[in-house]
Amino acid sequence: MERGTEPDLFFFDIQPEQRAGLAELLGEHHLTLNEVTPVVTMRLKSVKGRSIADIRKDKNDTRPGWLLGHEFRSTYRGS
């Protein structure tokens, strides 16, 4: 890619009904909406069949505590 052609902004949590307004706002600033990619927010509920609550109680478990309550953001797309 040419320098300056890679995106440098990431808008998060834009709802479908807000997309046209965002595109209009970007256009006013001579920017374009290049790609819309869905993002899913999630947390762990269990690990290998053990609930997070049970894992937290286990004093022998070596997983870092932040991991068990962390909010992950993942994406998916067809290509």
C-alpha positions in Angstrom: 0.0 0.0 0.0 1.0 3.5 -0.6 1.9 5.6 2.4 -1.1 7.4 3.7 -3.7 5.0 2.2 -4.0 2.8 5.3 -6.9 3.5 7.7 -6.0 5.4 10.8 -9.4 5.7 12.5 -11.5 3.0 14.0 -15.1 3.7 15.0 -16.5 1.3 17.6 -20.1 0.5 18.4 -21.7 2.1 15.4 -25.3 0.9 15.2 -26.9 0.1 11.8 -29.1 3.2 11.9 -26.1 5.4 12.6 -24.1 4.2 9.6 -25.5 6.8 7.1 -24.9 9.6 9.5 -21.4 8.5 10.1 -20.7 8.3 6.3 -22.1 11.8 5.9 -20.0 13.2 8.8 -16.9 11.6 7.3 -17.7 13.0 3.9 -17.9 16.5 5.3 -14.3 16.0 6.3 -13.2 14.5 3.0 -12.9 11.0 4.5 -14.5 7.8 3.4 -16.0 4.8 5.2 -13.8 2.0 3.7 -15.1 -1.1 5.5 -17.7 -2.1 8.1 -16.7 -5.1 10.1 -18.9 -6.6 12.8 -17.4 -6.8 16.3 -18.7 -9.1 19.0 -18.1 -8.4 22.7 -17.8 -11.4 24.9 -16.6 -12.8 28.2 -15.7 -16.3 29.3 -18.5 -18.2 30.9 -16.5 -21.4 31.4 -13.2 -23.1 30.6 -13.3 -26.8 29.7 -16.6 -27.2 31.4 -15.6 -25.4 34.6 -17.5 -22.2 35.5 -15.5 -19.0 35.9 -16.8 -18.9 39.5 -15.4 -22.3 40.3 -12.0 -21.5 38.7 -11.8 -18.3 40.7 -12.2 -20.3 43.9 -9.5 -22.8 43.0 -6.3 -21.6 44.8 -4.2 -24.0 42.6 -5.3 -22.5 39.3 -2.5 -20.6 37.7 -4.5 -18.5 35.2 -4.2 -14.7 35.6 -7.2 -13.3 37.4 -7.7 -10.5 34.8 -8.3 -13.2 32.1 -11.4 -14.6 33.8 -13.2 -11.3 33.8 -11.8 -9.7 30.7 -14.1 -8.4 28.0 -12.9 -9.7 24.6 -13.8 -8.1 21.3 -13.7 -10.4 18.3 -14.6 -10.0 14.7 -15.9 -12.1 11.9 -16.4 -11.7 8.2 -16.9 -13.7 5.1 -13.5 -12.9 3.5 
